[in-house]
C-alpha cells in the first residue's frame, strides 16, 4: 500500500508542481540560463502537467484532485503561451 501511495503522490506532483515550475521558468531572466534551455524545459514540463492534469480530470471523481489538476493545467497553458508568444519578443530587443 505504501508503493501505491507513493505513485499517487508522484502523479499528483507532476501536475501540481510541474505547471507552476514551468511558469516560473519563463520568468527567469535570460542572463541566468540560455534561452533555449528555458524554452525547452518549460515547454516539456508544461506539456506533462497538462497531459497528467487532463487524465486526472477524466479519471478521478474527487473535487480536490480536479482542483489540483486545474491548477496544473492553467499554469501549464500560461507557460506555453509565454514560451510561444512573449519570450521571442523579449529576444528581439
Buried (B, 14 or more C-beta within 10 A) or exposed (E): EEEEEEEEEEBBEBBBBBBBBBBEBBEBEEEEEEEEEBBEBBBEBBBBBBBBBBEBBEEBEEEEBBEBBBBBBBBBBBBBBBBEEEBEEEEEE
